[in-house]
Amino acid sequence: MKEIDCREAARLLAGWDRVLILCHASPDGDTLGSAAALVRGLQALGKHAWVRCGDPVPEKYRFLFAGIPEEPEAFQHVVSVDVADPKLLGELEEPFARRTELAIDHHGTHVPFAQVRWVEPTSAACCELIFLLLEELGVEITGEMAGCLYTGIATDTGCFRFANTTPRTHFLAGRLMELGASAEALNRRLFETKTRAQVEAERRVLAELEVFGEGRCALARLPWSLRQETGAEEGDLEGIAGLPRQIEGVVLGITLKEKENGDVKVSVRANPPADAAAFCRQFGGGGHTGAAGCTFLQTPMETVAGQLRAAAEAYVRAVTGA
């Protein structure tokens, strides 16, 4: 599996047509923004391109795909964006992981699975890479493309609050604004607007939030029943993973999200000196220093909670020396 750079990735795509772009399951703004911008960019070059995701696109992100055909026609090439591990493709792993020719990603824990990969862990978001790629391809970036890219950068940096935000991140976001991305409207939509179902879900999660490890760890639960009772969709629950880390003194915030099939998706958010990716590697996961995740297959939520509670206490004692 060969590692390449932006120029080589652009050269590949310049010679391809009929491209299928894959997003990771439980999609966020970065994987969706990357895919939507890349599709629009390839279409601007006269190519055919489509997007496929293992899970439905959350309502808050559906605007990214306005005018993009939902059902792919016969494709010849497969590209993944923001997919750090083939397991994250969800139901798309079996049919597409081995067929992926190019993986574009920004995770330091990237597990090679494509024929070639362009991975830059220093980038705050995969959308940063897609922006550079479209420029390398000579695409004239429209306001729609700029909005898609801004969405990915803003969401993966917590609206430019997370430690992964760099000077280049701000520079590229500024350029996207110049190219037509409406930062004010997008930030309001992405960070300040909540559905009633989201507010009710957050209220219930906070009511049951558990703080332990001498106040340095916090754990939140999102049982499947909560979604059924509140009517919350996947997009409504996206911001909940950040709540445990917001508590003063907490360095490791853990959120358990039970899926309908009995799997439990774990989202970990860390404050220094904790490393979310290092913690999740114990359970076969990965991600970034500040945000990472892992999945427990067909395991009761309380069993997962018990394992993670013990591991979190031990990990925090080790990294804090207390």
C-alpha positions as CSV (number, residue, x, y, z in Angstrom):
1,M,0.0,0.0,0.0
2,K,1.7,3.1,-1.3
3,E,1.7,6.6,0.4
4,I,1.3,9.6,-1.9
5,D,1.0,13.3,-1.6
6,C,-1.5,15.9,-2.9
7,R,0.0,16.2,-6.3
8,E,0.0,12.5,-6.9
9,A,-3.6,12.2,-5.6
10,A,-4.6,14.9,-8.0
11,R,-2.9,13.2,-10.9
12,L,-4.8,10.0,-10.2
13,L,-8.2,11.7,-10.0
14,A,-7.4,13.7,-13.1
15,G,-7.2,10.5,-15.1
16,W,-10.3,8.9,-13.6
17,D,-14.0,9.1,-14.3
18,R,-17.0,7.5,-12.7
19,V,-15.8,7.8,-9.2
20,L,-17.6,6.6,-6.1
21,I,-16.7,8.4,-2.9
22,L,-17.1,6.6,0.5
23,C,-17.9,8.2,3.8
24,H,-17.5,6.6,7.2
25,A,-20.5,5.3,9.2
26,S,-22.1,7.6,11.8
27,P,-21.1,10.4,9.4
28,D,-20.0,13.8,10.7
29,G,-19.5,17.1,9.0
30,D,-15.9,16.4,7.9
31,T,-16.5,13.1,6.1
32,L,-19.7,14.5,4.5
33,G,-18.3,17.9,3.7
34,S,-15.2,16.2,2.1
35,A,-17.3,13.9,0.0
36,A,-19.8,16.6,-1.1
37,A,-17.0,19.1,-2.1
38,L,-15.0,16.4,-3.9
39,V,-18.1,15.3,-5.9
40,R,-18.9,18.8,-6.9
41,G,-15.3,19.4,-7.8
42,L,-15.1,16.3,-10.0
43,Q,-18.4,17.2,-11.6
44,A,-17.0,20.7,-12.4
45,L,-14.2,18.9,-14.3
46,G,-16.8,17.1,-16.4
47,K,-16.5,13.8,-14.5
48,H,-19.2,11.6,-13.0
49,A,-19.0,11.1,-9.3
50,W,-21.3,9.9,-6.5
51,V,-21.3,9.5,-2.7
52,R,-22.2,6.5,-0.6
53,C,-22.4,6.3,3.2
54,G,-23.1,3.3,5.4
55,D,-25.6,5.3,7.5
56,P,-28.2,7.9,6.5
57,V,-27.0,11.4,6.3
58,P,-28.2,13.4,9.3
59,E,-30.8,16.1,8.6
60,K,-28.4,18.9,9.6
61,Y,-26.0,17.9,6.9
62,R,-28.4,17.1,4.0
63,F,-28.0,20.6,2.6
64,L,-24.5,19.6,1.6
65,F,-25.9,17.2,-1.1
66,A,-28.5,19.4,-2.7
67,G,-28.5,18.6,-6.4
68,I,-26.1,15.6,-6.1
69,P,-27.6,12.3,-7.4
70,E,-28.3,9.9,-4.5
71,E,-28.0,6.6,-6.3
72,P,-24.6,6.0,-8.0
73,E,-24.6,4.6,-11.5
74,A,-21.9,2.2,-12.7
75,F,-18.7,3.4,-11.2
76,Q,-15.1,2.5,-12.0
77,H,-13.0,3.9,-9.2
78,V,-13.5,4.1,-5.4
79,V,-12.1,6.8,-3.1
80,S,-12.6,7.1,0.7
81,V,-12.6,10.4,2.6
82,D,-11.9,10.8,6.4
83,V,-12.0,7.0,6.9
84,A,-9.3,6.0,9.4
85,D,-10.1,2.3,9.5
86,P,-12.0,0.0,7.1
87,K,-14.2,-1.0,10.0
88,L,-15.5,2.5,10.1
89,L,-17.2,2.0,6.7
90,G,-19.9,0.0,8.5
91,E,-22.0,-2.0,6.1
92,L,-19.8,-0.7,3.2
93,E,-16.7,-2.5,4.5
94,E,-17.4,-5.8,3.0
95,P,-18.3,-4.7,-0.6
96,F,-15.9,-1.8,-0.8
97,A,-12.9,-1.8,1.5
98,R,-10.8,-4.1,-0.8
99,R,-11.9,-2.1,-3.8
100,T,-10.8,1.3,-2.5
101,E,-8.1,2.7,-4.7
102,L,-7.4,5.9,-2.9
103,A,-7.9,6.9,0.8
104,I,-7.7,10.5,1.8
105,D,-7.5,11.0,5.5
106,H,-6.0,13.1,8.4
107,H,-5.9,10.5,11.2
108,G,-2.6,9.6,12.7
109,T,-4.1,6.2,13.6
110,H,-5.0,5.5,9.9
111,V,-5.1,1.7,9.2
112,P,-4.0,1.2,5.6
113,F,-6.6,-0.5,3.4
114,A,-6.6,1.3,0.1
115,Q,-4.2,0.7,-2.8
116,V,-2.7,4.1,-2.2
117,R,-3.3,6.6,0.6
118,W,-2.8,10.3,1.2
119,V,-2.7,10.8,5.0
120,E,-1.7,14.1,6.7
121,P,-2.2,13.8,10.5
122,T,-1.3,17.4,11.1
123,S,-4.4,18.6,9.2
124,A,-7.3,19.6,11.5
125,A,-9.8,18.1,9.1
126,C,-10.0,16.0,5.9
127,C,-11.7,19.0,4.3
128,E,-8.4,20.9,4.5
129,L,-6.9,18.2,2.3
130,I,-9.8,18.3,-0.1
131,F,-9.5,22.0,-0.5
132,L,-5.8,21.7,-1.4
133,L,-6.7,18.8,-3.7
134,L,-9.3,20.8,-5.6
135,E,-6.9,23.6,-6.1
136,E,-4.3,21.2,-7.4
137,L,-6.8,19.8,-9.8
138,G,-7.5,23.4,-11.1
139,V,-11.1,23.4,-10.0
140,E,-12.8,26.8,-9.7
141,I,-14.2,26.5,-6.2
142,T,-17.8,27.7,-6.0
143,G,-19.7,29.0,-3.0
144,E,-21.4,25.6,-2.6
145,M,-18.0,23.8,-2.5
146,A,-16.6,26.4,-0.1
147,G,-19.6,25.8,2.2
148,C,-19.1,22.1,2.2
149,L,-15.4,22.5,3.0
150,Y,-16.1,25.1,5.7
151,T,-18.6,22.7,7.3
152,G,-16.0,20.0,7.7
153,I,-13.3,22.2,9.1
154,A,-15.6,24.0,11.5
155,T,-17.2,20.8,12.9
156,D,-13.9,18.8,13.3
157,T,-12.4,21.7,15.2
158,G,-15.4,22.4,17.4
159,C,-15.8,25.8,15.7
160,F,-12.1,26.4,15.9
161,R,-11.9,25.7,19.7
162,F,-10.1,22.3,19.7
163,A,-6.3,21.8,20.0
164,N,-6.1,20.5,16.4
165,T,-6.8,24.0,15.1
166,T,-3.7,25.4,13.4
167,P,-2.8,28.7,11.8
168,R,-3.3,27.0,8.4
169,T,-6.8,26.0,9.6
170,H,-7.7,29.6,10.1
171,F,-6.1,30.7,6.9
172,L,-8.0,28.1,4.8
173,A,-11.3,28.9,6.6
174,G,-10.7,32.6,5.7
175,R,-10.1,31.7,2.1
176,L,-13.3,29.7,2.0
177,M,-15.2,32.7,3.3
178,E,-13.7,34.7,0.5
179,L,-14.9,32.1,-1.9
180,G,-18.5,32.2,-0.7
181,A,-18.8,30.2,2.5
182,S,-21.3,32.0,4.8
183,A,-19.6,31.4,8.1
184,E,-22.3,33.2,10.1
185,A,-25.1,31.1,8.6
186,L,-23.2,27.8,8.8
187,N,-22.0,28.3,12.3
188,R,-25.6,29.1,13.4
189,R,-26.9,26.0,11.7
190,L,-24.1,23.7,12.9
191,F,-23.5,25.0,16.5
192,E,-26.4,27.2,17.7
193,T,-29.5,25.5,16.3
194,K,-31.0,22.5,18.2
195,T,-34.1,20.5,17.6
196,R,-36.5,19.9,20.5
197,A,-35.6,16.2,20.4
198,Q,-31.9,17.2,20.8
199,V,-32.6,19.4,23.8
200,E,-34.6,16.6,25.5
201,A,-31.9,14.0,24.7
202,E,-29.2,16.2,26.2
203,R,-31.3,16.9,29.3
204,R,-31.7,13.2,29.9
205,V,-28.1,12.4,29.3
206,L,-26.9,15.1,31.7
207,A,-29.3,13.9,34.4
208,E,-27.6,10.5,34.3
209,L,-24.0,11.7,33.7
210,E,-21.5,9.9,35.9
211,V,-18.3,11.6,37.2
212,F,-15.7,9.4,38.8
213,G,-11.9,9.0,39.2
214,E,-11.6,11.9,41.7
215,G,-13.5,14.2,39.3
216,R,-11.1,13.6,36.4
217,C,-13.4,11.2,34.4
218,A,-17.0,11.5,33.2
219,L,-19.2,9.0,31.4
220,A,-22.5,9.6,29.6
221,R,-24.9,7.0,28.2
222,L,-27.1,7.1,25.2
223,P,-29.2,3.9,25.2
224,W,-31.1,3.1,22.1
225,S,-34.3,3.6,24.0
226,L,-33.5,7.3,24.4
227,R,-33.7,7.7,20.7
228,Q,-37.0,5.9,20.5
229,E,-38.5,7.9,23.4
230,T,-37.3,11.4,22.3
231,G,-37.3,10.9,18.5
232,A,-33.8,12.2,18.3
233,E,-31.9,11.4,15.0
234,E,-28.2,10.7,14.6
235,G,-27.4,14.3,13.9
236,D,-29.2,15.4,17.1
237,L,-26.8,13.3,19.2
238,E,-23.5,14.4,17.5
239,G,-22.7,17.2,20.0
240,I,-23.4,15.1,23.1
241,A,-20.0,13.5,23.0
242,G,-18.4,16.8,23.9
243,L,-20.5,17.4,27.1
244,P,-18.6,15.2,29.6
245,R,-15.3,17.0,28.8
246,Q,-16.8,20.4,29.5
247,I,-17.0,19.6,33.2
248,E,-14.2,21.4,35.2
249,G,-11.5,19.1,36.2
250,V,-12.4,16.3,33.7
251,V,-9.5,15.2,31.5
252,L,-11.3,12.1,30.0
253,G,-14.9,12.3,28.8
254,I,-16.6,9.1,27.6
255,T,-19.9,8.8,25.8
256,L,-21.5,5.4,25.1
257,K,-24.0,5.3,22.2
258,E,-26.0,2.1,21.9
259,K,-27.0,1.2,18.3
260,E,-30.2,-0.7,17.3
261,N,-28.2,-3.9,16.6
262,G,-26.7,-4.0,20.1
263,D,-23.3,-2.6,19.2
264,V,-22.0,0.2,21.5
265,K,-20.1,3.1,19.8
266,V,-17.7,4.8,22.2
267,S,-16.7,8.5,21.7
268,V,-13.9,9.8,23.9
269,R,-12.9,13.4,24.3
270,A,-9.7,14.4,26.2
271,N,-8.1,17.4,27.8
272,P,-4.4,17.5,28.5
273,P,-2.6,15.5,29.6
274,A,-4.9,12.7,28.5
275,D,-4.8,11.4,24.9
276,A,-8.1,10.1,23.6
277,A,-6.5,8.1,20.8
278,A,-4.1,6.3,23.1
279,F,-6.9,5.4,25.5
280,C,-9.1,4.0,22.6
281,R,-6.2,1.9,21.2
282,Q,-6.7,-0.3,24.2
283,F,-10.0,-1.3,22.7
284,G,-9.0,-1.5,19.0
285,G,-10.0,2.1,18.2
286,G,-8.2,5.3,17.3
287,G,-8.5,8.9,16.3
288,H,-6.9,12.1,17.5
289,T,-5.3,13.3,20.7
290,G,-8.5,15.3,21.7
291,A,-11.1,13.1,20.1
292,A,-11.2,9.4,19.4
293,G,-13.5,6.4,19.4
294,C,-13.9,2.6,19.4
295,T,-16.8,0.1,19.1
296,F,-17.9,-2.9,21.2
297,L,-19.8,-5.4,19.1
298,Q,-23.0,-6.9,20.5
299,T,-22.1,-6.0,24.1
300,P,-24.5,-4.8,26.8
301,M,-24.0,-1.1,27.5
302,E,-23.5,-1.6,31.2
303,T,-20.8,-4.2,30.5
304,V,-19.0,-1.6,28.3
305,A,-19.5,1.0,31.0
306,G,-17.9,-1.2,33.6
307,Q,-14.8,-2.0,31.4
308,L,-14.3,1.6,30.4
309,R,-14.8,3.0,33.9
310,A,-12.0,0.8,35.2
311,A,-9.7,1.5,32.3
312,A,-10.3,5.2,32.5
313,E,-9.5,5.4,36.2
314,A,-6.2,3.5,35.6
315,Y,-5.3,5.5,32.5
316,V,-5.9,8.9,34.2
317,R,-3.9,7.9,37.2
318,A,-1.0,6.9,34.9
319,V,-1.0,10.1,32.9
320,T,-1.5,12.5,35.8
321,G,0.8,10.7,38.2
322,A,-1.9,10.9,40.9
